[in-house]
Structure formats: structure tokens, C-alpha cells
């Protein structure tokens, strides 16, 4: 058979993982699961700074990253009362600290 040609003219369905990728993920999951206690001991043996760095690297695989959120406000459309309310809310904690 010619390279790049398969018996499926449509190719692999979208979203279906490559068989090798699926096998490697399963293998890696098994390795991690079987070595969980050793990995915990290794983490505890690290210096605090190194431990935090490692945990930060691992977190990206279990905690979704937050998307940046931006808001644009056209202050020229707000009344003086609305602007005063915004300023008071933003500076409320500053006034409380004095």
C-alpha cells in the first residue's frame, strides 16, 4: 500500500484519537497510578519552592486555565451620579484602611 493511503478514504473520524496516542495515554495513566505513592514521597522530598513549582506544572493538567476577561466602559455616556457611585465603590476599601 502506498504511504499516506488507507482503506478508509474519509480518514479517521474527527475527535477520535489516534490508536497509538490512545495506547500511550492508557500506558502513562497506568504508570502514574502504580507509582502514585512514590511520586508523593518524591514531591515531599523536594524543597518547598521546587514542590510548588512542580505542583504548578501539574495543575495545568487538572485545572482549566482561566480566560482573560476585559470590559470596556464608555464613561462619557454615564451620569455624574453613576460615575460617583463607581468611584466610591472602587475607593471604598482605601477609605476603610485610614
Biopython code that builds the backbone (N, CA, C, O; Angstrom):
import numpy as np
from Bio.PDB.StructureBuilder import StructureBuilder

atoms = [
    (1, "UNK", "N", (0.841, -1.177, 0.000)),
    (1, "UNK", "CA", (0.000, 0.000, 0.000)),
    (1, "UNK", "C", (0.889, 1.245, 0.000)),
    (1, "UNK", "O", (1.934, 1.266, 0.650)),
    (2, "UNK", "N", (0.486, 2.240, -0.703)),
    (2, "UNK", "CA", (1.247, 3.475, -0.849)),
    (2, "UNK", "C", (1.196, 4.293, 0.447)),
    (2, "UNK", "O", (0.165, 4.337, 1.118)),
    (3, "UNK", "N", (2.313, 4.937, 0.791)),
    (3, "UNK", "CA", (2.393, 5.726, 2.014)),
    (3, "UNK", "C", (1.345, 6.838, 1.986)),
    (3, "UNK", "O", (1.176, 7.530, 0.982)),
    (4, "UNK", "N", (0.645, 6.992, 3.114)),
    (4, "UNK", "CA", (-0.379, 8.025, 3.214)),
    (4, "UNK", "C", (-1.738, 7.572, 2.728)),
    (4, "UNK", "O", (-2.711, 8.315, 2.858)),
    (5, "UNK", "N", (-1.834, 6.386, 2.177)),
    (5, "UNK", "CA", (-3.105, 5.854, 1.676)),
    (5, "UNK", "C", (-3.638, 4.830, 2.667)),
    (5, "UNK", "O", (-2.873, 4.030, 3.207)),
    (6, "UNK", "N", (-4.929, 4.849, 2.907)),
    (6, "UNK", "CA", (-5.548, 3.871, 3.799)),
    (6, "UNK", "C", (-6.741, 3.252, 3.096)),
    (6, "UNK", "O", (-7.124, 3.665, 2.001)),
    (7, "UNK", "N", (-7.310, 2.270, 3.733)),
    (7, "UNK", "CA", (-8.518, 1.660, 3.184)),
    (7, "UNK", "C", (-9.753, 2.498, 3.480)),
    (7, "UNK", "O", (-10.834, 2.219, 2.961)),
    (8, "UNK", "N", (-9.596, 3.528, 4.315)),
    (8, "UNK", "CA", (-10.698, 4.415, 4.638)),
    (8, "UNK", "C", (-10.479, 5.740, 3.908)),
    (8, "UNK", "O", (-9.650, 6.543, 4.337)),
    (9, "UNK", "N", (-11.196, 5.982, 2.827)),
    (9, "UNK", "CA", (-10.966, 7.213, 2.048)),
    (9, "UNK", "C", (-11.331, 8.480, 2.817)),
    (9, "UNK", "O", (-10.870, 9.566, 2.465)),
    (10, "UNK", "N", (-12.152, 8.358, 3.862)),
    (10, "UNK", "CA", (-12.546, 9.538, 4.644)),
    (10, "UNK", "C", (-11.583, 9.824, 5.787)),
    (10, "UNK", "O", (-11.678, 10.873, 6.424)),
    (11, "UNK", "N", (-10.664, 8.913, 6.054)),
    (11, "UNK", "CA", (-9.718, 9.101, 7.144)),
    (11, "UNK", "C", (-10.346, 8.827, 8.493)),
    (11, "UNK", "O", (-11.484, 8.365, 8.575)),
    (12, "UNK", "N", (-9.616, 9.108, 9.536)),
    (12, "UNK", "CA", (-10.084, 8.893, 10.904)),
    (12, "UNK", "C", (-11.154, 9.925, 11.221)),
    (12, "UNK", "O", (-10.989, 11.104, 10.910)),
    (13, "UNK", "N", (-12.255, 9.491, 11.841)),
    (13, "UNK", "CA", (-13.312, 10.449, 12.182)),
    (13, "UNK", "C", (-12.803, 11.539, 13.114)),
    (13, "UNK", "O", (-11.952, 11.289, 13.968)),
    (14, "UNK", "N", (-13.331, 12.752, 12.945)),
    (14, "UNK", "CA", (-12.921, 13.890, 13.762)),
    (14, "UNK", "C", (-13.219, 13.600, 15.231)),
    (14, "UNK", "O", (-14.306, 13.129, 15.566)),
    (15, "UNK", "N", (-12.246, 13.882, 16.110)),
    (15, "UNK", "CA", (-12.409, 13.692, 17.541)),
    (15, "UNK", "C", (-11.991, 12.321, 18.037)),
    (15, "UNK", "O", (-11.828, 12.127, 19.242)),
    (16, "UNK", "N", (-11.814, 11.365, 17.135)),
    (16, "UNK", "CA", (-11.378, 10.027, 17.552)),
    (16, "UNK", "C", (-9.860, 10.043, 17.648)),
    (16, "UNK", "O", (-9.181, 10.363, 16.673)),
    (17, "UNK", "N", (-9.313, 9.693, 18.836)),
    (17, "UNK", "CA", (-7.862, 9.758, 18.984)),
    (17, "UNK", "C", (-7.138, 8.705, 18.149)),
    (17, "UNK", "O", (-7.672, 7.636, 17.853)),
    (18, "UNK", "N", (-5.934, 9.038, 17.788)),
    (18, "UNK", "CA", (-5.044, 8.123, 17.096)),
    (18, "UNK", "C", (-4.852, 6.900, 17.995)),
    (18, "UNK", "O", (-4.741, 7.058, 19.211)),
    (19, "UNK", "N", (-4.811, 5.699, 17.441)),
    (19, "UNK", "CA", (-4.682, 4.464, 18.229)),
    (19, "UNK", "C", (-3.416, 4.488, 19.077)),
    (19, "UNK", "O", (-3.454, 4.102, 20.245)),
    (20, "UNK", "N", (-2.303, 4.929, 18.517)),
    (20, "UNK", "CA", (-1.043, 4.975, 19.272)),
    (20, "UNK", "C", (-1.162, 5.985, 20.416)),
    (20, "UNK", "O", (-0.722, 5.705, 21.531)),
    (21, "UNK", "N", (-1.748, 7.150, 20.153)),
    (21, "UNK", "CA", (-1.937, 8.162, 21.188)),
    (21, "UNK", "C", (-2.797, 7.599, 22.311)),
    (21, "UNK", "O", (-2.499, 7.799, 23.488)),
    (22, "UNK", "N", (-3.852, 6.903, 21.948)),
    (22, "UNK", "CA", (-4.738, 6.308, 22.940)),
    (22, "UNK", "C", (-3.986, 5.269, 23.774)),
    (22, "UNK", "O", (-4.145, 5.230, 24.994)),
    (23, "UNK", "N", (-3.175, 4.432, 23.137)),
    (23, "UNK", "CA", (-2.397, 3.421, 23.851)),
    (23, "UNK", "C", (-1.375, 4.053, 24.791)),
    (23, "UNK", "O", (-1.204, 3.597, 25.922)),
    (24, "UNK", "N", (-0.700, 5.094, 24.331)),
    (24, "UNK", "CA", (0.307, 5.769, 25.159)),
    (24, "UNK", "C", (-0.356, 6.432, 26.363)),
    (24, "UNK", "O", (0.174, 6.374, 27.473)),
    (25, "UNK", "N", (-1.512, 7.061, 26.151)),
    (25, "UNK", "CA", (-2.220, 7.690, 27.271)),
    (25, "UNK", "C", (-2.630, 6.648, 28.309)),
    (25, "UNK", "O", (-2.508, 6.879, 29.512)),
    (26, "UNK", "N", (-3.107, 5.519, 27.844)),
    (26, "UNK", "CA", (-3.508, 4.455, 28.768)),
    (26, "UNK", "C", (-2.293, 3.926, 29.532)),
    (26, "UNK", "O", (-2.364, 3.711, 30.742)),
    (27, "UNK", "N", (-1.194, 3.718, 28.837)),
    (27, "UNK", "CA", (0.031, 3.233, 29.475)),
    (27, "UNK", "C", (0.521, 4.238, 30.529)),
    (27, "UNK", "O", (0.855, 3.866, 31.654)),
    (28, "UNK", "N", (0.555, 5.514, 30.138)),
    (28, "UNK", "CA", (1.029, 6.557, 31.051)),
    (28, "UNK", "C", (0.120, 6.658, 32.270)),
    (28, "UNK", "O", (0.606, 6.833, 33.387)),
    (29, "UNK", "N", (-1.172, 6.552, 32.075)),
    (29, "UNK", "CA", (-2.115, 6.576, 33.186)),
    (29, "UNK", "C", (-1.850, 5.417, 34.140)),
    (29, "UNK", "O", (-1.904, 5.595, 35.357)),
    (30, "UNK", "N", (-1.567, 4.243, 33.606)),
    (30, "UNK", "CA", (-1.269, 3.072, 34.428)),
    (30, "UNK", "C", (0.034, 3.263, 35.199)),
    (30, "UNK", "O", (0.103, 2.936, 36.384)),
    (31, "UNK", "N", (1.064, 3.786, 34.543)),
    (31, "UNK", "CA", (2.355, 4.024, 35.202)),
    (31, "UNK", "C", (2.183, 5.012, 36.354)),
    (31, "UNK", "O", (2.699, 4.790, 37.449)),
    (32, "UNK", "N", (1.466, 6.088, 36.110)),
    (32, "UNK", "CA", (1.253, 7.096, 37.155)),
    (32, "UNK", "C", (0.461, 6.494, 38.313)),
    (32, "UNK", "O", (0.795, 6.703, 39.480)),
    (33, "UNK", "N", (-0.585, 5.748, 37.981)),
    (33, "UNK", "CA", (-1.414, 5.149, 39.025)),
    (33, "UNK", "C", (-0.615, 4.177, 39.889)),
    (33, "UNK", "O", (-0.781, 4.157, 41.109)),
    (34, "UNK", "N", (0.241, 3.379, 39.280)),
    (34, "UNK", "CA", (1.029, 2.400, 40.028)),
    (34, "UNK", "C", (2.149, 3.039, 40.837)),
    (34, "UNK", "O", (2.662, 2.426, 41.774)),
    (35, "UNK", "N", (2.533, 4.259, 40.488)),
    (35, "UNK", "CA", (3.654, 4.928, 41.171)),
    (35, "UNK", "C", (3.207, 6.140, 41.980)),
    (35, "UNK", "O", (4.020, 6.996, 42.331)),
    (36, "UNK", "N", (1.947, 6.207, 42.265)),
    (36, "UNK", "CA", (1.393, 7.375, 42.954)),
    (36, "UNK", "C", (2.063, 7.625, 44.307)),
    (36, "UNK", "O", (2.422, 8.762, 44.612)),
    (37, "UNK", "N", (2.234, 6.595, 45.110)),
    (37, "UNK", "CA", (2.852, 6.777, 46.434)),
    (37, "UNK", "C", (4.300, 7.262, 46.318)),
    (37, "UNK", "O", (4.726, 8.145, 47.061)),
    (38, "UNK", "N", (5.045, 6.682, 45.387)),
    (38, "UNK", "CA", (6.433, 7.105, 45.194)),
    (38, "UNK", "C", (6.483, 8.560, 44.734)),
    (38, "UNK", "O", (7.339, 9.326, 45.176)),
    (39, "UNK", "N", (5.573, 8.935, 43.853)),
    (39, "UNK", "CA", (5.535, 10.318, 43.370)),
    (39, "UNK", "C", (5.229, 11.277, 44.526)),
    (39, "UNK", "O", (5.795, 12.368, 44.594)),
    (40, "UNK", "N", (4.337, 10.871, 45.430)),
    (40, "UNK", "CA", (4.026, 11.713, 46.589)),
    (40, "UNK", "C", (5.249, 11.850, 47.494)),
    (40, "UNK", "O", (5.528, 12.936, 48.002)),
    (41, "UNK", "N", (5.977, 10.751, 47.695)),
    (41, "UNK", "CA", (7.201, 10.821, 48.512)),
    (41, "UNK", "C", (8.236, 11.727, 47.847)),
    (41, "UNK", "O", (8.903, 12.518, 48.514)),
    (42, "UNK", "N", (8.359, 11.604, 46.540)),
    (42, "UNK", "CA", (9.315, 12.447, 45.810)),
    (42, "UNK", "C", (8.942, 13.917, 45.932)),
    (42, "UNK", "O", (9.817, 14.764, 46.108)),
    (43, "UNK", "N", (7.657, 14.229, 45.841)),
    (43, "UNK", "CA", (7.213, 15.615, 45.996)),
    (43, "UNK", "C", (7.547, 16.137, 47.392)),
    (43, "UNK", "O", (8.036, 17.256, 47.544)),
    (44, "UNK", "N", (7.281, 15.330, 48.395)),
    (44, "UNK", "CA", (7.559, 15.747, 49.778)),
    (44, "UNK", "C", (9.047, 15.954, 50.020)),
    (44, "UNK", "O", (9.433, 16.749, 50.877)),
    (45, "UNK", "N", (9.887, 15.243, 49.270)),
    (45, "UNK", "CA", (11.335, 15.351, 49.450)),
    (45, "UNK", "C", (11.896, 16.636, 48.825)),
    (45, "UNK", "O", (13.020, 17.033, 49.130)),
    (46, "UNK", "N", (11.129, 17.273, 47.965)),
    (46, "UNK", "CA", (11.598, 18.499, 47.318)),
    (46, "UNK", "C", (11.587, 19.665, 48.305)),
    (46, "UNK", "O", (10.847, 19.662, 49.289)),
    (47, "UNK", "N", (12.418, 20.649, 48.020)),
    (47, "UNK", "CA", (12.386, 21.892, 48.776)),
    (47, "UNK", "C", (11.038, 22.566, 48.506)),
    (47, "UNK", "O", (10.465, 22.377, 47.433)),
    (48, "UNK", "N", (10.524, 23.346, 49.458)),
    (48, "UNK", "CA", (9.201, 23.967, 49.273)),
    (48, "UNK", "C", (9.036, 24.701, 47.942)),
    (48, "UNK", "O", (8.005, 24.562, 47.284)),
    (49, "UNK", "N", (10.035, 25.476, 47.545)),
    (49, "UNK", "CA", (9.934, 26.225, 46.289)),
    (49, "UNK", "C", (9.813, 25.274, 45.100)),
    (49, "UNK", "O", (8.987, 25.487, 44.212)),
    (50, "UNK", "N", (10.640, 24.223, 45.083)),
    (50, "UNK", "CA", (10.600, 23.251, 43.991)),
    (50, "UNK", "C", (9.278, 22.490, 43.990)),
    (50, "UNK", "O", (8.734, 22.186, 42.928)),
    (51, "UNK", "N", (8.758, 22.182, 45.188)),
    (51, "UNK", "CA", (7.488, 21.478, 45.297)),
    (51, "UNK", "C", (6.363, 22.316, 44.701)),
    (51, "UNK", "O", (5.525, 21.804, 43.959)),
    (52, "UNK", "N", (6.350, 23.608, 45.030)),
    (52, "UNK", "CA", (5.322, 24.489, 44.484)),
    (52, "UNK", "C", (5.435, 24.604, 42.970)),
    (52, "UNK", "O", (4.421, 24.629, 42.273)),
    (53, "UNK", "N", (6.647, 24.675, 42.461)),
    (53, "UNK", "CA", (6.840, 24.752, 41.015)),
    (53, "UNK", "C", (6.318, 23.490, 40.327)),
    (53, "UNK", "O", (5.672, 23.563, 39.282)),
    (54, "UNK", "N", (6.606, 22.337, 40.925)),
    (54, "UNK", "CA", (6.147, 21.080, 40.347)),
    (54, "UNK", "C", (4.621, 20.987, 40.397)),
    (54, "UNK", "O", (3.991, 20.575, 39.423)),
    (55, "UNK", "N", (4.028, 21.369, 41.528)),
    (55, "UNK", "CA", (2.575, 21.330, 41.645)),
    (55, "UNK", "C", (1.917, 22.278, 40.651)),
    (55, "UNK", "O", (0.869, 21.971, 40.084)),
    (56, "UNK", "N", (2.542, 23.426, 40.450)),
    (56, "UNK", "CA", (2.016, 24.383, 39.469)),
    (56, "UNK", "C", (2.021, 23.768, 38.066)),
    (56, "UNK", "O", (1.068, 23.932, 37.305)),
    (57, "UNK", "N", (3.095, 23.066, 37.738)),
    (57, "UNK", "CA", (3.175, 22.422, 36.423)),
    (57, "UNK", "C", (2.129, 21.328, 36.273)),
    (57, "UNK", "O", (1.554, 21.150, 35.199)),
    (58, "UNK", "N", (1.885, 20.597, 37.356)),
    (58, "UNK", "CA", (0.910, 19.512, 37.299)),
    (58, "UNK", "C", (-0.529, 20.033, 37.260)),
    (58, "UNK", "O", (-1.399, 19.413, 36.648)),
    (59, "UNK", "N", (-0.774, 21.165, 37.910)),
    (59, "UNK", "CA", (-2.129, 21.717, 37.963)),
    (59, "UNK", "C", (-2.705, 22.024, 36.592)),
    (59, "UNK", "O", (-3.918, 21.939, 36.399)),
    (60, "UNK", "N", (-1.861, 22.377, 35.647)),
    (60, "UNK", "CA", (-2.378, 22.742, 34.335)),
    (60, "UNK", "C", (-3.085, 21.574, 33.645)),
    (60, "UNK", "O", (-3.823, 21.773, 32.681)),
    (61, "UNK", "N", (-2.857, 20.360, 34.139)),
    (61, "UNK", "CA", (-3.496, 19.199, 33.537)),
    (61, "UNK", "C", (-4.821, 18.849, 34.193)),
    (61, "UNK", "O", (-5.562, 18.013, 33.677)),
    (62, "UNK", "N", (-5.130, 19.472, 35.318)),
    (62, "UNK", "CA", (-6.378, 19.159, 36.009)),
    (62, "UNK", "C", (-7.277, 20.367, 36.239)),
    (62, "UNK", "O", (-8.479, 20.216, 36.454)),
    (63, "UNK", "N", (-6.703, 21.559, 36.194)),
    (63, "UNK", "CA", (-7.483, 22.771, 36.417)),
    (63, "UNK", "C", (-7.490, 23.575, 35.124)),
    (63, "UNK", "O", (-6.431, 23.955, 34.625)),
    (64, "UNK", "N", (-8.673, 23.837, 34.577)),
    (64, "UNK", "CA", (-8.719, 24.599, 33.329)),
    (64, "UNK", "C", (-8.175, 26.012, 33.523)),
    (64, "UNK", "O", (-8.411, 26.645, 34.553)),
    (65, "UNK", "N", (-7.458, 26.487, 32.536)),
    (65, "UNK", "CA", (-6.918, 27.847, 32.607)),
    (65, "UNK", "C", (-8.052, 28.849, 32.432)),
    (65, "UNK", "O", (-8.973, 28.641, 31.643)),
    (66, "UNK", "N", (-7.963, 29.923, 33.174)),
    (66, "UNK", "CA", (-8.967, 30.968, 33.095)),
    (66, "UNK", "C", (-8.686, 31.850, 31.877)),
    (66, "UNK", "O", (-7.538, 32.163, 31.563)),
    (67, "UNK", "N", (-9.740, 32.228, 31.219)),
    (67, "UNK", "CA", (-9.615, 33.134, 30.092)),
    (67, "UNK", "C", (-9.604, 34.571, 30.606)),
    (67, "UNK", "O", (-10.295, 34.908, 31.568)),
    (68, "UNK", "N", (-8.826, 35.390, 29.960)),
    (68, "UNK", "CA", (-8.789, 36.799, 30.333)),
    (68, "UNK", "C", (-10.133, 37.437, 29.974)),
    (68, "UNK", "O", (-10.705, 37.172, 28.916)),
    (69, "UNK", "N", (-10.612, 38.269, 30.868)),
    (69, "UNK", "CA", (-11.880, 38.944, 30.638)),
    (69, "UNK", "C", (-11.606, 40.437, 30.627)),
    (69, "UNK", "O", (-10.931, 40.967, 31.509)),
    (70, "UNK", "N", (-12.129, 41.093, 29.634)),
    (70, "UNK", "CA", (-11.952, 42.540, 29.588)),
    (70, "UNK", "C", (-13.310, 43.207, 29.385)),
    (70, "UNK", "O", (-14.221, 42.647, 28.776)),
    (71, "UNK", "N", (-13.408, 44.393, 29.905)),
    (71, "UNK", "CA", (-14.644, 45.152, 29.752)),
    (71, "UNK", "C", (-14.274, 46.568, 29.367)),
    (71, "UNK", "O", (-13.334, 47.158, 29.901)),
    (72, "UNK", "N", (-15.024, 47.086, 28.443)),
    (72, "UNK", "CA", (-14.797, 48.468, 28.038)),
    (72, "UNK", "C", (-16.032, 49.273, 28.409)),
    (72, "UNK", "O", (-17.157, 48.904, 28.072)),
    (73, "UNK", "N", (-15.808, 50.373, 29.104)),
    (73, "UNK", "CA", (-16.906, 51.231, 29.520)),
    (73, "UNK", "C", (-16.684, 52.598, 28.907)),
    (73, "UNK", "O", (-15.601, 53.175, 29.007)),
    (74, "UNK", "N", (-17.715, 53.101, 28.277)),
    (74, "UNK", "CA", (-17.653, 54.453, 27.713)),
    (74, "UNK", "C", (-18.145, 55.405, 28.789)),
    (74, "UNK", "O", (-19.349, 55.613, 28.941)),
    (75, "UNK", "N", (-17.210, 55.981, 29.534)),
    (75, "UNK", "CA", (-17.556, 56.837, 30.657)),
    (75, "UNK", "C", (-18.313, 58.099, 30.230)),
    (75, "UNK", "O", (-19.003, 58.715, 31.042)),
    (76, "UNK", "N", (-18.186, 58.473, 28.983)),
    (76, "UNK", "CA", (-18.876, 59.689, 28.527)),
    (76, "UNK", "C", (-20.390, 59.496, 28.488)),
    (76, "UNK", "O", (-21.134, 60.474, 28.420)),
    (77, "UNK", "N", (-20.851, 58.257, 28.530)),
    (77, "UNK", "CA", (-22.297, 58.005, 28.495)),
    (77, "UNK", "C", (-22.912, 57.922, 29.891)),
    (77, "UNK", "O", (-24.131, 57.825, 30.031)),
    (78, "UNK", "N", (-22.056, 57.960, 30.935)),
    (78, "UNK", "CA", (-22.554, 57.843, 32.305)),
    (78, "UNK", "C", (-22.857, 59.201, 32.910)),
    (78, "UNK", "O", (-22.223, 60.205, 32.585)),
    (79, "UNK", "N", (-23.838, 59.209, 33.796)),
    (79, "UNK", "CA", (-24.179, 60.450, 34.502)),
    (79, "UNK", "C", (-23.154, 60.677, 35.606)),
    (79, "UNK", "O", (-22.372, 59.787, 35.937)),
    (80, "UNK", "N", (-23.170, 61.877, 36.168)),
    (80, "UNK", "CA", (-22.274, 62.188, 37.283)),
    (80, "UNK", "C", (-22.558, 61.287, 38.477)),
    (80, "UNK", "O", (-21.629, 60.833, 39.145)),
    (81, "UNK", "N", (-23.834, 61.024, 38.749)),
    (81, "UNK", "CA", (-24.188, 60.134, 39.862)),
    (81, "UNK", "C", (-23.631, 58.728, 39.638)),
    (81, "UNK", "O", (-23.113, 58.115, 40.572)),
    (82, "UNK", "N", (-23.732, 58.212, 38.411)),
    (82, "UNK", "CA", (-23.204, 56.881, 38.109)),
    (82, "UNK", "C", (-21.685, 56.856, 38.270)),
    (82, "UNK", "O", (-21.132, 55.901, 38.815)),
    (83, "UNK", "N", (-21.011, 57.910, 37.793)),
    (83, "UNK", "CA", (-19.558, 57.992, 37.936)),
    (83, "UNK", "C", (-19.163, 58.051, 39.410)),
    (83, "UNK", "O", (-18.217, 57.381, 39.823)),
    (84, "UNK", "N", (-19.879, 58.846, 40.205)),
    (84, "UNK", "CA", (-19.591, 58.935, 41.635)),
    (84, "UNK", "C", (-19.769, 57.584, 42.319)),
    (84, "UNK", "O", (-18.971, 57.211, 43.178)),
    (85, "UNK", "N", (-20.799, 56.861, 41.946)),
    (85, "UNK", "CA", (-21.034, 55.533, 42.523)),
    (85, "UNK", "C", (-19.873, 54.598, 42.204)),
    (85, "UNK", "O", (-19.407, 53.865, 43.077)),
    (86, "UNK", "N", (-19.412, 54.620, 40.971)),
    (86, "UNK", "CA", (-18.285, 53.764, 40.564)),
    (86, "UNK", "C", (-17.032, 54.134, 41.345)),
    (86, "UNK", "O", (-16.351, 53.259, 41.880)),
    (87, "UNK", "N", (-16.725, 55.422, 41.415)),
    (87, "UNK", "CA", (-15.541, 55.879, 42.144)),
    (87, "UNK", "C", (-15.641, 55.487, 43.614)),
    (87, "UNK", "O", (-14.656, 55.034, 44.197)),
    (88, "UNK", "N", (-16.804, 55.654, 44.217)),
    (88, "UNK", "CA", (-16.987, 55.295, 45.626)),
    (88, "UNK", "C", (-16.792, 53.797, 45.846)),
    (88, "UNK", "O", (-16.181, 53.395, 46.836)),
    (89, "UNK", "N", (-17.294, 52.980, 44.950)),
    (89, "UNK", "CA", (-17.129, 51.529, 45.075)),
    (89, "UNK", "C", (-15.658, 51.134, 44.940)),
    (89, "UNK", "O", (-15.168, 50.287, 45.687)),
    (90, "UNK", "N", (-14.961, 51.744, 43.990)),
    (90, "UNK", "CA", (-13.547, 51.411, 43.760)),
    (90, "UNK", "C", (-12.649, 51.868, 44.904)),
    (90, "UNK", "O", (-11.632, 51.237, 45.192)),
    (91, "UNK", "N", (-13.026, 52.967, 45.554)),
    (91, "UNK", "CA", (-12.174, 53.513, 46.615)),
    (91, "UNK", "C", (-12.672, 53.171, 48.014)),
    (91, "UNK", "O", (-12.088, 53.612, 49.004)),
    (92, "UNK", "N", (-13.733, 52.398, 48.105)),
    (92, "UNK", "CA", (-14.321, 52.054, 49.414)),
    (92, "UNK", "C", (-13.321, 51.418, 50.349)),
    (92, "UNK", "O", (-13.258, 51.798, 51.519)),
    (93, "UNK", "N", (-12.533, 50.460, 49.878)),
    (93, "UNK", "CA", (-11.554, 49.786, 50.733)),
    (93, "UNK", "C", (-10.399, 50.695, 51.112)),
    (93, "UNK", "O", (-9.812, 50.540, 52.182)),
    (94, "UNK", "N", (-10.074, 51.621, 50.262)),
    (94, "UNK", "CA", (-8.979, 52.556, 50.550)),
    (94, "UNK", "C", (-9.394, 53.464, 51.714)),
    (94, "UNK", "O", (-8.601, 53.733, 52.616)),
    (95, "UNK", "N", (-10.632, 53.925, 51.681)),
    (95, "UNK", "CA", (-11.129, 54.804, 52.756)),
    (95, "UNK", "C", (-11.211, 54.046, 54.075)),
    (95, "UNK", "O", (-10.960, 54.629, 55.130)),
    (96, "UNK", "N", (-11.558, 52.755, 54.042)),
    (96, "UNK", "CA", (-11.684, 51.958, 55.247)),
    (96, "UNK", "C", (-10.345, 51.717, 55.947)),
    (96, "UNK", "O", (-10.307, 51.506, 57.159)),
    (97, "UNK", "N", (-9.256, 51.748, 55.190)),
    (97, "UNK", "CA", (-7.940, 51.477, 55.759)),
    (97, "UNK", "C", (-7.388, 52.646, 56.559)),
    (97, "UNK", "O", (-6.506, 52.447, 57.395)),
    (98, "UNK", "N", (-7.879, 53.858, 56.330)),
    (98, "UNK", "CA", (-7.377, 55.046, 57.038)),
    (98, "UNK", "C", (-7.828, 55.105, 58.447)),
    (98, "UNK", "O", (-7.486, 56.044, 59.166)),
]
sb = StructureBuilder()
sb.init_structure("model")
sb.init_model(0)
sb.init_chain("A")
sb.init_seg("    ")
for serial, (resi, resn, name, xyz) in enumerate(atoms, 1):
    if name == "N":
        sb.init_residue(resn, " ", resi, " ")
    sb.init_atom(name, np.array(xyz, "f"), 0.0, 1.0, " ", f" {name:<3s}", serial, name[0])
structure = sb.get_structure()
